Every structure is written in C-alpha cells, then in structure tokens.
Amino acid sequence: MRRSADTGNARNRPGPVARSAAWFAATLEEEADRWFLWLPVLFGTGIGLYFAFDHEPGALTVIGVVAATASLCVMALKTRLVWVFSAAALVVALGFADAKLRTALVAQPALEKTRTLTVRGWVERTEAQLPRGARITLRVYEVPRVDGAFPTRVRVVSRFDQVPETGTAVEVRARLNPVPDPVMPGGFDFARKAYYAGLGAVGFAFTPPKTLHTSPEPPVLLRIKSAIDRLRHAVEGRITSAVPGQTGAVAAALVTGERGRIPKDVLQSLRDSGLAHMLAISGLHMALMAGALYFLVRACAAAFPAIALRYPIKKWAAVVALIGAAFYLALSGASIATQRAFLMAAIVFTAILIDRPALTLRNVAVAAMIILIAFPESLLDVSFQMSFAAVTALVAVYERVERTGWSAPPATRLQWALRKSFWYLVGIAFTTLVASVAVAPFAAFHFHKLAQYSLLANLATMPVFGLIVMPAALFVLILMPFGLEALPLHVMTWGIDHVLDIAASVSRWDGATIEVATMPLLSLLALVAGGLWLCLWRGTWRLAGLAIATIGLLTLGNLPRPDILIGREGKIVAVRTDADRFAFSGGTRNSYSLTQWLKADGDPRDPGAVLKKGGFRCDELACVASVRGKQVAFVRHPAALDEECARADIVISRLPVGRSCSKTRVTVDVIDILEQGAHALYLEGQSVRITTVAEQRGSRPWSHTRRKIRKADPSAPGDSNAYASEAGPGNRQKTEN
C-alpha cells in the first residue's frame, strides 16, 4: 500500500517545466512594484520593431494589432500571469502604433534631384561653422518659378560673413541636393533623421542671404523660437567677445549648446580623452546648474531665521530651480539629452514639492516614456541611448548603495572635511566607471571608438568642472543682465583651461583610444537587454542579466566585413588587401565616405595617409587590384572598358556597362549605383555576395531618394542585374562559373 501511495504522489508531483513556470510566476509577482519600470522598454521595443521593417506597414494592420492585443488583455483579466504578458504585448503594439502615427504626422515633401534655385524663407536656425560662415536652416515659404510640392525646410551652408538672425525672412540662391543616403549598407541614415526633422534638402549658398523687408509673418512657434535663439546668440556673443579663442568657444557651448566655434582639434582631444560628455548638455550640466541654483536660493533663505522657520524654503528653492532649469533648457537648444535632463530635473523638484522621494528609477521611466511618446524616433538617436543608459545604470547602482548605509561621521571638523573630500573623489571615480560601462556599447556601435583613460581624465577634471566651471556659468547668466559677468567668466575660463589642458595631455598618451570595427546589432541588443535585466529587477534573478550581456560580448566579432566598398556616387572604391586593411582609389582627404569607412572597419589610420598607400595599380583610364585571388577593375574611361571586362573578375565602372561585360562574372556600373546607392561586396568562396543601401533600407518614407533607371532583363546573358536571390532583400549573389 505504501509503495502504491508513493507512486501516486510521484505521479501527482509537477514536472520540471511546471515547477519552473511556478517559480517564474512567483518571482515575477514578487517584483510587481518594478513592472512599471519596463513600460518604456516595452514601448521602445515596439518602436524598434517599426523601424526594423523593410517596408512601411499599413495603418489598418497597425490598428488591427493594437485591437488584437487589447482584446487579449480583456480576455486574460482573470489569469494574472497571462494578463501580464498580454499587457506587455499591448504596450509593444502601442509603441509600434505611436511610431507609425509620428511618421504620418511629420510627412513633408523631399527634393528628388539636384537643383539650383532661389529660395525665400524664414531663418529657423543658424549654426556657426569654422573658419567662417554658418549652416542655416530655412523654413521655406516661397520658391519662385517652381510649381508643385517643395520641402518645408532646407539647410544650406553659407561661407559668407553675413549671418542673418533667427526669424528673419531672407532670399538666397543655392545649390540644393536631396538628403544624402548612407555611405555604406548599414551605415548611419541621415535621411531618416532629416525626415523627422522636416528637412527635405541640403546644399550650399551661391550668394549671401538677402534680408527681405516685405514677407509673410512667420508662424507663432517660429517667432517664439526666434526670440529664444536671438537671446542665445546674444549670450554667445557676450561670452566670446569677453573670452576669445577656444576657451571662449567652449564657455559659450556650455551655456548655449552652440559648438560650431570650437576648433576640431579641441573637440578631438576631448573625445579621445573621454571628456566629450562635458560639451553635450545633459544630466550632468542640468544637475549642476539647477542644483547650484537650488542650493543658492535655499542658503540665502536659510540666512534669515524669520523666513526659514516659518516658510517652506526648501519648496521655494525647488520652484526657483525648476524655473531656472526650464530657462537653461531653452537657452541651450533643447536637444534630446537636454530634454531628458530637464524632465528628470522637473520630476525631482516636483517630488520635493509634494514630499516624495526625488531620484528613483520610476522617475527615469516616466521621463523616458514622455520622450518616446512625443518623439519615438529618438529611440534611434545616440544621445537618447547614451543619456538614458548612463542615468539608468547610475540610479540603479546608487539605489543599492544607499540601502547599504554609511558609517557615522567623524567627531572633528577636519576629519569630517577629509572624509567628505575622500568620498567626493570616490564618488566621481565610481560614477565615471558606472557611466562609462553603461555607455561603452553605444560608443562602440555608433562611434567605433572607446577612450581608454576616461576614468583618469574625469578624476582630474570633474572636481574643477563641477565645483568651479558650472557654478561660475550659473553666475554668468545671473549677472549678465547687469553687465557684471566679467568676474565669473574669469573664474569659468580658468576652469575650462584646466579641463582642456588635461584633455590635450591625456589624448596624446599611447593607446588613448581603441578603434572598434562595426559590431553586430544583435550584440548591442543583447548587451542592452542584459543591462536592463540587471538594473530594473531587484531580486537575485537579476544576475541572469550578466549571462545575457555575456552573449552580446561573445558575438561581438561575428559580423562579416566587406571585401569591396563602392561609394554612393561611384567616385571612390575600397578593396581589402592581404594585410586585412582597405586600399582606396578615388576620394580626397576630406572625403566623408573615406572617413566613415575607416571608422567602420576599426582602422585608426589618417585618411590622408591612407590615400598615399598602394593596393591599386592605376593609369589614366582605370585602376586594378587583387582581392582574395580575384581581379577587380575600377574603370574611369570608356577606352578601358573592353580590356578590363575581358580580364577582370569584378568590374566597377563609372560608366554604363550594358552588354560590354557579358563575360565578366560581376559588374557594378554607374546605373547600379544611381539606383541602389553604395555597394558592399563580400567574397565568399566561389561566390560574390552584394548588399546595397537601397536593399537594406527598404521602401520607407525617408528612403525614396533613388529612382529606377534601367529595366532589368534577368534572362539576358551577362546582365549585371541578373542575380540569384540568396536570403531576401539585402543579399544579392552571383556565383562564378
């Protein structure tokens, strides 16, 4: 009987799958107070899925998905765990729908071909450019002798000394081009960024902008923005006139966000030393400015006992600091990072007003949701990614540190001061370390570079920056209306010179930066998912995030690198040599494509030095090279076409090829480039796999910059468009015979 009972109990005992499910449900329920933190993650996942599509999803499809997931939530109300996952799916669907809605709302005409036109419009923004002139964004209201739709905004580079004020109506003769494509498949897509900014054309001015005294009245929002920008430029002018040179340019950037006047070598030294974050007005700057104002107001009020004992001076200080933060947001240009910082500051000071905890992960989640709902495209912006990665990691870490508690303060004031100074330096080092680890994947993914000595550079500069530079900047703004900004500017200048000296010294150290080749998107996603799992949960299971992040680290080097790259205009070609580095034909030292290709390949060489290296054998008609045993010809003149087509395995031509290369295994001619944009070729055994910008971008509202020119005839022998599909869009392959 006992054996029979034991057998029955064994049969009724749940299996390992059921036990695991029960454990997961119980653990998830214990973390119920952390579910809210995952809302922006799920919402952002939906946005990311929208941008991952290679075609524009239909509105009815999006509505159907939202309705279906909402129905699932209603049906699962009685089953807690099922409801949680249904609600998560609904949030993902809402993120997808929000991105679709935003795309429809910002739709504007875009220029389809290069044109020389006279454009009339209001100056919406001016950005200083070295050595002279400015980059001007115009809100167009009239284009003489042009019928039909025209871009709402255009941006032109003017190399003339006359720089009009924001809000001014001007007329300018300019060469306008369509917004450029990425320089390589998978590269940064400026056209997508321009689409959401309403920018439909870029170019350069032939004539100085001419002010128009008779013009329509600009829109209300533009008039408000113009007033703010005029104030920004007035503040910038006061600072740069009082402090000329690179120091004044950096001081102006810290106050107004305008970095166009900073010399390139200074910017590069700040990047290489890991101090470039000091120029990007974000949480650090907002915390220092608003925090200093909060402390100043509270200290002044506390100096009068009659006020301090009767009134809530802490809340008074919070209100003043919130107003100051809003002013700094407007004055600094309101970038995504600054918006995030202001939202965080607003939440912190609002929490003080209602007697709630100020800095929590919940507040970070609220700020992220607000930005993602209003601007879903910001999910793809490196500023959004790095700023939220840093602040999420810091708040999560300091939440745990705070729970551990601190030892009692020493008895004497000297010991107290020494202890405070020591922990201040430890805090800087710890904060820098945590933030550096959090943003490192994004720095590697977007910039292909990591600063080796950022911890040391920040330790040497942050005390000066936090205690001298930014408080002095606050006093500059407070005293400027009275013409008394000279003294705080002098103090601020001393601190900036110290920072720049440290940056220049550290950037010259051997191994100051590590060049990183393009990392797979899946590696970045695994690192981000692991980091979020580690930061957002509270229980022991959060340590599983380390395993997820490890997967991202192990797959870092799994992305194949192209053997041949062809520029988006067909003027520059790169081939991989036996030394596993690119050699180039065409291009100049200042070629944007050349610079970006080197970065994406993790190649630290100077563009000018690269062009002097061999790899190609050239004459006046063509250049030839050998890549993995295959002959590659870059034809630049019709006279070389027949000869190179007869002997080369791969022919790249700046001329239409047609049937001239019927026996050549692979051809890419000027028409292919005009239709498909930049090409990347991968030599894989006996085949050549080709990816193009057009194929990877797909058919999206911001990708309609290429036109079909040649009608493909797949049945024609030797047709350069006759490719066998290997893995869908983005992978064309031609197999050698």
C-alpha positions, 0 to 999 in steps of 0.5 A: 500500500505504501509503495502504491501511495508513493507512486501516486504522489510521484505521479501527482508531483509537477514536472520540471517545466511546471515547477519552473513556470511556478517559480517564474510566476512567483518571482515575477509577482514578487517584483510587481512594484518594478513592472512599471519600470519596463513600460518604456522598454516595452514601448521602445521595443515596439518602436524598434520593431517599426523601424526594423521593417523593410517596408512601411506597414499599413495603418489598418494592420497597425490598428488591427494589432493594437485591437488584437492585443487589447482584446487579449488583455480583456480576455486574460483579466482573470489569469494574472500571469497571462494578463501580464504578458498580454499587457506587455504585448499591448504596450509593444503594439502601442509603441509600434502604433505611436511610431507609425502615427509620428511618421504620418504626422511629420510627412513633408515633401523631399527634393528628388534631384539636384537643383539650383534655385532661389529660395525665400524663407524664414531663418529657423536656425543658424549654426556657426561653422569654422573658419567662417560662415554658418549652416542655416536652416530655412523654413521655406515659404516661397520658391519662385518659378517652381510649381508643385510640392517643395520641402518645408525646410532646407539647410544650406551652408553659407561661407559668407560673413553675413549671418542673418538672425533667427526669424528673419525672412531672407532670399538666397540662391543655392545649390540644393541636393536631396538628403544624402543616403548612407555611405555604406549598407548599414551605415548611419541614415541621415535621411531618416533623421532629416525626415523627422526633422522636416528637412527635405534638402541640403546644399550650399549658398551661391550668394549671401542671404538677402534680408527681405523687408516685405514677407509673410509673418512667420508662424507663432512657434517660429517667432517664439523660437526666434526670440529664444535663439536671438537671446542665445546668440546674444549670450554667445556673443557676450561670452566670446567677445569677453573670452576669445579663442577656444576657451571662449568657444567652449564657455559659450557651448556650455551655456548655449549648446552652440559648438560650431566655434570650437576648433576640431582639434579641441573637440578631438582631444576631448573625445579621445580623452573621454571628456566629450560628455562635458560639451553635450548638455545633459544630466550632468550640466542640468544637475549642476546648474539647477542644483547650484541654483537650488542650493543658492536660493535655499542658503540665502533663505536659510540666512534669515531665521524669520523666513526659514522657520516659518516658510517652506524654503526648501519648496521655494528653492525647488520652484526657483530651480525648476524655473531656472532649469526650464530657462537653461533648457531653452537657452541651450537648444533643447536637444534630446539629452537636454530634454531628458535632463530637464524632465528628470530635473522637473520630476525631482523638484516636483517630488520635493514639492509634494514630499516624495522621494526625488531620484528613483528609477520610476522617475527615469521611466516616466521621463523616458516614456514622455520622450518616446511618446512625443518623439519615438524616433529618438529611440534611434538617436545616440544621445537618447541611448547614451543619456538614458543608459548612463542615468539608468545604470547610475540610479540603479547602482546608487539605489543599492548603495544607499540601502547599504548605509554609511558609517557615522561621521567623524567627531572633528571638523577636519576629519569630517572635511577629509572624509567628505573630500575622500568620498567626493573623489570616490564618488566621481571615480565610481560614477565615471566607471558606472557611466562609462560601462553603461555607455561603452556599447553605444560608443562602440556601435555608433562611434567605433571608438572607446577612450581608454583613460576616461576614468583618469581624465574625469578624476582630474577634471570633474572636481574643477568642472563641477565645483568651479566651471558650472557654478561660475556659468550659473553666475554668468547668466545671473549677472549678465543682465547687469553687465557684471559677468566679467568676474565669473567668466574669469573664474569659468575660463580658468576652469575650462583651461584646466579641463582642456589642458588635461584633455590635450595631455591625456589624448596624446598618451599611447593607446588613448583610444581603441578603434572598434570595427562595426559590431553586430546589432544583435550584440548591442541588443543583447548587451542592452537587454542584459543591462536592463535585466540587471538594473530594473529587477531587484531580486537575485534573478537579476544576475541572469542579466550578466549571462545575457550581456555575456552573449552580446560580448561573445558575438561581438566579432561575428559580423562579416566585413566587406571585401569591396566598398563602392561609394554612393556616387561611384567616385571612390572604391575600397578593396581589402588587401592581404594585410586585412586593411582597405586600399582606396582609389578615388576620394580626397582627404576630406572625403566623408565616405573615406572617413566613415569607412575607416571608422567602420572597419576599426582602422585608426589610420589618417585618411590622408595617409591612407590615400598615399598607400598602394593596393591599386595599380592605376593609369589614366583610364582605370585602376586594378587590384587583387582581392582574395585571388580575384581581379577587380577593375575600377574603370574611369574611361570608356577606352578601358572598358573592353580590356578590363571586362575581358580580364577582370573578375569584378568590374566597377565602372563609372560608366554604363556597362550594358552588354560590354561585360557579358563575360565578366562574372560581376559588374557594378556600373554607374546605373547600379549605383544611381539606383541602389546607392553604395555597394558592399561586396563580400567574397565568399568562396566561389561566390560574390555576395552584394548588399546595397543601401537601397536593399537594406533600407527598404521602401520607407518614407525617408528612403525614396531618394533613388529612382529606377533607371534601367529595366532589368532583363534577368534572362539576358546573358551577362546582365549585371542585374541578373542575380540569384536571390540568396536570403531576401532583400539585402543579399544579392549573389552571383556565383562564378562559373 
